[in-house]
Amino acid sequence: MPDVAEARAFFQKLLGFEHLEDKGGALSVLKDEDGFILIVSNFGRTAVFPEYPREFHLGLSLASPAEVDEMEARLQAAGSLPEHGPARIRGGYTFSFRAFGCVLLEFTSYGGA
């Protein structure tokens, strides 16, 4: 991540992650309500965006299409614009956006209508 503090704040505020600890400003450990541990880091402490393969992404599963719509609305309200709005794709209801200028985040529900 180009900015560990920005990424930590994003995951806490918009996705409900709990901040567990920081290590020297180069690494932040977070946990979601299901116990998933997410570590964001920038060991080079550089603002240069890493180049990930085009298909590389972090996929997050939500319980229902309504939760997908709610997440998109929250992200838009925070100034994050999706690459495409929610749509039925690959058997799920999904949208994605590029976070921090480098990582594609995808939110999908395979549940209900």
TORPA-4810 file (N, C-alpha, C, O; in nm, 3 decimals):
<nodes>
NODE_1_0.084_-0.117_0.000_0.000_0.000_0.000_0.089_0.124_0.000_0.187_0.131_0.074_M
NODE_2_0.054_0.219_-0.082_0.131_0.342_-0.081_0.126_0.413_0.055_0.226_0.471_0.098_P
NODE_3_0.009_0.410_0.124_-0.006_0.479_0.252_-0.077_0.385_0.349_-0.199_0.366_0.341_D
NODE_4_-0.001_0.326_0.441_-0.055_0.227_0.534_-0.164_0.288_0.622_-0.267_0.224_0.644_V
NODE_5_-0.143_0.409_0.672_-0.242_0.474_0.758_-0.374_0.497_0.684_-0.481_0.477_0.741_A
NODE_6_-0.366_0.538_0.558_-0.487_0.559_0.478_-0.561_0.427_0.457_-0.683_0.421_0.469_E
NODE_7_-0.487_0.322_0.426_-0.549_0.192_0.405_-0.613_0.141_0.533_-0.724_0.088_0.531_A
NODE_8_-0.543_0.157_0.647_-0.598_0.115_0.775_-0.728_0.189_0.805_-0.827_0.127_0.844_R
NODE_9_-0.730_0.319_0.786_-0.851_0.399_0.811_-0.965_0.356_0.720_-1.080_0.350_0.763_A
NODE_10_-0.935_0.328_0.594_-1.036_0.283_0.499_-1.100_0.153_0.546_-1.223_0.142_0.552_F
NODE_11_-1.017_0.054_0.578_-1.070_-0.076_0.618_-1.145_-0.068_0.751_-1.241_-0.142_0.773_F
NODE_12_-1.102_0.020_0.839_-1.174_0.037_0.966_-1.308_0.107_0.944_-1.412_0.056_0.985_Q
NODE_13_-1.305_0.221_0.881_-1.424_0.305_0.869_-1.529_0.245_0.775_-1.647_0.239_0.810_K
NODE_14_-1.487_0.200_0.659_-1.584_0.157_0.559_-1.614_0.008_0.563_-1.721_-0.034_0.518_L
NODE_15_-1.523_-0.073_0.616_-1.545_-0.217_0.613_-1.555_-0.279_0.751_-1.575_-0.400_0.763_L
NODE_16_-1.541_-0.198_0.856_-1.561_-0.247_0.991_-1.449_-0.330_1.049_-1.471_-0.403_1.146_G
NODE_17_-1.329_-0.322_0.992_-1.217_-0.398_1.048_-1.174_-0.336_1.180_-1.184_-0.215_1.200_F
NODE_18_-1.127_-0.421_1.271_-1.071_-0.377_1.398_-0.920_-0.365_1.383_-0.856_-0.455_1.329_E
NODE_19_-0.863_-0.255_1.431_-0.719_-0.235_1.426_-0.656_-0.310_1.544_-0.689_-0.283_1.659_H
NODE_20_-0.566_-0.402_1.515_-0.500_-0.479_1.621_-0.367_-0.418_1.662_-0.340_-0.401_1.780_L
NODE_21_-0.283_-0.386_1.562_-0.154_-0.328_1.595_-0.084_-0.273_1.472_-0.115_-0.311_1.358_E
NODE_22_0.009_-0.182_1.496_0.099_-0.130_1.393_0.240_-0.175_1.427_0.273_-0.200_1.543_D
NODE_23_0.321_-0.183_1.325_0.462_-0.218_1.345_0.546_-0.115_1.271_0.570_-0.127_1.151_K
NODE_24_0.589_-0.016_1.344_0.681_0.082_1.288_0.627_0.168_1.177_0.705_0.228_1.103_G
NODE_25_0.498_0.177_1.160_0.440_0.258_1.054_0.444_0.193_0.917_0.386_0.246_0.822_G
NODE_26_0.512_0.080_0.905_0.523_0.013_0.775_0.425_-0.102_0.761_0.410_-0.158_0.652_A
NODE_27_0.357_-0.138_0.871_0.268_-0.253_0.867_0.155_-0.231_0.968_0.178_-0.184_1.080_L
NODE_28_0.034_-0.265_0.926_-0.082_-0.255_1.015_-0.160_-0.385_1.007_-0.186_-0.437_0.899_S
NODE_29_-0.197_-0.437_1.124_-0.270_-0.563_1.133_-0.415_-0.532_1.171_-0.442_-0.462_1.268_V
NODE_30_-0.508_-0.587_1.091_-0.651_-0.564_1.109_-0.723_-0.697_1.115_-0.672_-0.798_1.066_L
NODE_31_-0.843_-0.697_1.176_-0.923_-0.819_1.184_-1.069_-0.783_1.161_-1.117_-0.683_1.212_K
NODE_32_-1.139_-0.867_1.082_-1.282_-0.842_1.063_-1.363_-0.923_1.165_-1.307_-0.998_1.244_D
NODE_33_-1.494_-0.906_1.162_-1.581_-0.970_1.263_-1.581_-1.122_1.255_-1.621_-1.189_1.350_E
NODE_34_-1.538_-1.178_1.141_-1.530_-1.323_1.127_-1.393_-1.379_1.165_-1.370_-1.499_1.158_D
NODE_35_-1.302_-1.289_1.204_-1.170_-1.334_1.243_-1.067_-1.331_1.132_-0.952_-1.370_1.153_G
NODE_36_-1.106_-1.284_1.012_-1.012_-1.273_0.900_-0.907_-1.167_0.933_-0.942_-1.054_0.967_F
NODE_37_-0.782_-1.204_0.924_-0.672_-1.111_0.951_-0.625_-1.052_0.818_-0.595_-1.125_0.723_I
NODE_38_-0.618_-0.920_0.813_-0.569_-0.847_0.696_-0.448_-0.766_0.739_-0.455_-0.690_0.836_L
NODE_39_-0.339_-0.782_0.668_-0.219_-0.705_0.696_-0.191_-0.615_0.577_-0.178_-0.662_0.464_I
NODE_40_-0.184_-0.486_0.603_-0.147_-0.391_0.498_-0.007_-0.340_0.530_0.025_-0.312_0.646_V
NODE_41_0.075_-0.329_0.426_0.214_-0.293_0.453_0.273_-0.211_0.339_0.222_-0.208_0.227_S
NODE_42_0.381_-0.146_0.373_0.464_-0.075_0.277_0.604_-0.071_0.337_0.643_0.027_0.400_N
NODE_43_0.677_-0.178_0.317_0.808_-0.189_0.379_0.910_-0.094_0.318_1.008_-0.056_0.383_F
NODE_44_0.888_-0.056_0.192_0.979_0.041_0.129_0.945_0.183_0.168_1.022_0.276_0.142_G
NODE_45_0.827_0.200_0.232_0.780_0.332_0.275_0.788_0.433_0.161_0.838_0.545_0.177_R
NODE_46_0.737_0.390_0.048_0.738_0.476_-0.070_0.595_0.501_-0.115_0.507_0.418_-0.094_T
NODE_47_0.573_0.616_-0.176_0.440_0.650_-0.227_0.418_0.595_-0.367_0.313_0.620_-0.427_A
NODE_48_0.514_0.523_-0.419_0.500_0.465_-0.553_0.400_0.351_-0.548_0.410_0.263_-0.462_V
NODE_49_0.304_0.352_-0.640_0.204_0.247_-0.645_0.266_0.119_-0.699_0.332_0.121_-0.803_F
NODE_50_0.245_0.008_-0.630_0.294_-0.119_-0.685_0.215_-0.157_-0.809_0.099_-0.117_-0.825_P
NODE_51_0.277_-0.233_-0.896_0.207_-0.280_-1.015_0.169_-0.426_-0.995_0.255_-0.515_-0.992_E
NODE_52_0.039_-0.450_-0.982_-0.012_-0.584_-0.965_-0.059_-0.637_-1.101_-0.092_-0.557_-1.189_Y
NODE_53_-0.062_-0.768_-1.119_-0.120_-0.822_-1.243_-0.263_-0.771_-1.260_-0.334_-0.751_-1.161_P
NODE_54_-0.305_-0.751_-1.383_-0.436_-0.692_-1.412_-0.550_-0.760_-1.338_-0.641_-0.692_-1.291_R
NODE_55_-0.549_-0.892_-1.327_-0.659_-0.965_-1.264_-0.647_-0.976_-1.113_-0.739_-1.025_-1.048_E
NODE_56_-0.536_-0.932_-1.056_-0.518_-0.941_-0.912_-0.623_-0.856_-0.841_-0.643_-0.740_-0.876_F
NODE_57_-0.689_-0.914_-0.743_-0.788_-0.837_-0.667_-0.810_-0.901_-0.530_-0.774_-1.016_-0.506_H
NODE_58_-0.871_-0.823_-0.443_-0.913_-0.871_-0.313_-1.065_-0.880_-0.319_-1.133_-0.779_-0.332_L
NODE_59_-1.118_-1.002_-0.310_-1.262_-1.023_-0.318_-1.322_-1.036_-0.179_-1.273_-1.112_-0.096_G
NODE_60_-1.428_-0.962_-0.156_-1.496_-0.964_-0.027_-1.639_-1.009_-0.049_-1.711_-0.955_-0.133_L
NODE_61_-1.680_-1.109_0.028_-1.813_-1.167_0.013_-1.911_-1.100_0.110_-1.882_-1.086_0.229_S
NODE_62_-2.025_-1.059_0.057_-2.131_-1.000_0.138_-2.252_-1.093_0.135_-2.267_-1.171_0.041_L
NODE_63_-2.336_-1.084_0.236_-2.444_-1.181_0.254_-2.557_-1.168_0.153_-2.622_-1.267_0.121_A
NODE_64_-2.582_-1.047_0.103_-2.698_-1.029_0.016_-2.671_-0.919_-0.087_-2.582_-0.836_-0.067_S
NODE_65_-2.748_-0.919_-0.196_-2.738_-0.810_-0.292_-2.765_-0.673_-0.228_-2.705_-0.573_-0.268_P
NODE_66_-2.853_-0.669_-0.131_-2.880_-0.541_-0.063_-2.753_-0.490_0.006_-2.728_-0.370_0.007_A
NODE_67_-2.674_-0.580_0.064_-2.549_-0.539_0.127_-2.449_-0.488_0.024_-2.371_-0.397_0.052_E
NODE_68_-2.450_-0.548_-0.095_-2.363_-0.500_-0.203_-2.403_-0.357_-0.240_-2.318_-0.270_-0.254_V
NODE_69_-2.533_-0.333_-0.256_-2.581_-0.198_-0.288_-2.545_-0.099_-0.178_-2.505_0.014_-0.206_D
NODE_70_-2.560_-0.140_-0.053_-2.526_-0.054_0.061_-2.377_-0.020_0.062_-2.338_0.093_0.089_E
NODE_71_-2.293_-0.119_0.033_-2.149_-0.095_0.030_-2.112_0.002_-0.082_-2.030_0.091_-0.063_M
NODE_72_-2.173_-0.016_-0.198_-2.144_0.076_-0.308_-2.183_0.218_-0.269_-2.109_0.312_-0.296_E
NODE_73_-2.299_0.235_-0.206_-2.345_0.367_-0.164_-2.248_0.428_-0.062_-2.217_0.547_-0.069_A
NODE_74_-2.201_0.347_0.033_-2.105_0.398_0.133_-1.975_0.441_0.068_-1.919_0.546_0.102_R
NODE_75_-1.927_0.361_-0.025_-1.801_0.395_-0.092_-1.816_0.521_-0.176_-1.728_0.607_-0.177_L
NODE_76_-1.929_0.532_-0.247_-1.951_0.654_-0.326_-1.960_0.776_-0.236_-1.906_0.881_-0.270_Q
NODE_77_-2.027_0.763_-0.122_-2.038_0.875_-0.028_-1.901_0.916_0.025_-1.879_1.033_0.058_A
NODE_78_-1.808_0.821_0.033_-1.673_0.849_0.080_-1.581_0.895_-0.034_-1.462_0.920_-0.012_A
NODE_79_-1.635_0.905_-0.156_-1.556_0.953_-0.269_-1.487_0.845_-0.350_-1.407_0.877_-0.438_G
NODE_80_-1.515_0.719_-0.322_-1.456_0.609_-0.399_-1.555_0.566_-0.506_-1.667_0.525_-0.476_S
NODE_81_-1.514_0.577_-0.631_-1.605_0.545_-0.740_-1.578_0.406_-0.794_-1.463_0.371_-0.824_L
NODE_82_-1.682_0.325_-0.807_-1.663_0.189_-0.859_-1.625_0.190_-1.006_-1.660_0.282_-1.081_P
NODE_83_-1.552_0.087_-1.047_-1.518_0.072_-1.189_-1.643_0.038_-1.269_-1.655_0.073_-1.386_E
NODE_84_-1.735_-0.031_-1.205_-1.867_-0.056_-1.265_-1.966_-0.070_-1.150_-1.929_-0.115_-1.041_H
NODE_85_-2.090_-0.031_-1.173_-2.192_-0.043_-1.071_-2.228_-0.188_-1.048_-2.189_-0.275_-1.127_G
NODE_86_-2.302_-0.216_-0.941_-2.340_-0.355_-0.914_-2.414_-0.417_-1.033_-2.500_-0.354_-1.094_P
NODE_87_-2.378_-0.539_-1.062_-2.439_-0.612_-1.174_-2.427_-0.762_-1.147_-2.345_-0.805_-1.066_A
NODE_88_-2.508_-0.838_-1.214_-2.500_-0.984_-1.206_-2.386_-1.030_-1.296_-2.391_-1.014_-1.418_R
NODE_89_-2.283_-1.088_-1.233_-2.165_-1.134_-1.306_-2.119_-1.266_-1.244_-2.113_-1.278_-1.122_I
NODE_90_-2.087_-1.364_-1.327_-2.033_-1.493_-1.282_-2.113_-1.556_-1.168_-2.056_-1.613_-1.076_R
NODE_91_-2.245_-1.546_-1.175_-2.331_-1.610_-1.076_-2.350_-1.533_-0.947_-2.413_-1.583_-0.854_G
NODE_92_-2.297_-1.412_-0.940_-2.313_-1.331_-0.820_-2.355_-1.190_-0.857_-2.364_-1.154_-0.974_G
NODE_93_-2.380_-1.112_-0.756_-2.413_-0.970_-0.771_-2.292_-0.895_-0.719_-2.258_-0.907_-0.602_Y
NODE_94_-2.226_-0.816_-0.805_-2.093_-0.768_-0.772_-2.064_-0.628_-0.825_-2.126_-0.583_-0.921_T
NODE_95_-1.968_-0.561_-0.763_-1.906_-0.441_-0.819_-1.762_-0.437_-0.771_-1.725_-0.505_-0.675_F
NODE_96_-1.682_-0.356_-0.838_-1.542_-0.344_-0.798_-1.496_-0.200_-0.815_-1.557_-0.122_-0.888_S
NODE_97_-1.388_-0.168_-0.745_-1.324_-0.038_-0.763_-1.178_-0.050_-0.725_-1.139_-0.142_-0.653_F
NODE_98_-1.098_0.042_-0.774_-0.955_0.041_-0.748_-0.927_0.128_-0.625_-0.949_0.249_-0.627_R
NODE_99_-0.880_0.064_-0.521_-0.852_0.134_-0.395_-0.706_0.175_-0.389_-0.617_0.103_-0.436_A
NODE_100_-0.682_0.290_-0.332_-0.546_0.338_-0.308_-0.466_0.351_-0.437_-0.343_0.356_-0.434_F
NODE_101_-0.535_0.355_-0.550_-0.469_0.368_-0.679_-0.400_0.243_-0.729_-0.332_0.247_-0.831_G
NODE_102_-0.417_0.129_-0.657_-0.339_0.013_-0.699_-0.407_-0.122_-0.680_-0.374_-0.216_-0.753_C
NODE_103_-0.499_-0.136_-0.587_-0.557_-0.268_-0.558_-0.704_-0.270_-0.597_-0.781_-0.184_-0.554_V
NODE_104_-0.742_-0.368_-0.677_-0.881_-0.383_-0.716_-0.955_-0.457_-0.604_-0.919_-0.569_-0.569_L
NODE_105_-1.058_-0.393_-0.549_-1.143_-0.456_-0.448_-1.275_-0.491_-0.514_-1.333_-0.410_-0.585_L
NODE_106_-1.321_-0.613_-0.490_-1.446_-0.661_-0.549_-1.538_-0.706_-0.437_-1.497_-0.781_-0.348_E
NODE_107_-1.662_-0.660_-0.440_-1.764_-0.696_-0.342_-1.871_-0.778_-0.413_-1.928_-0.732_-0.512_F
NODE_108_-1.897_-0.898_-0.362_-1.991_-0.989_-0.430_-2.081_-1.057_-0.329_-2.039_-1.090_-0.218_T
NODE_109_-2.207_-1.077_-0.370_-2.299_-1.161_-0.295_-2.345_-1.274_-0.386_-2.383_-1.251_-0.501_S
NODE_110_-2.340_-1.393_-0.334_-2.396_-1.508_-0.405_-2.527_-1.550_-0.342_-2.581_-1.656_-0.375_Y
NODE_111_-2.578_-1.467_-0.251_-2.702_-1.498_-0.182_-2.822_-1.434_-0.247_-2.809_-1.356_-0.342_G
NODE_112_-2.939_-1.468_-0.198_-3.071_-1.415_-0.233_-3.084_-1.330_-0.356_-2.989_-1.309_-0.431_G
NODE_113_-3.206_-1.281_-0.375_-3.243_-1.205_-0.494_-3.181_-1.073_-0.498_-3.203_-0.998_-0.593_A
</nodes>
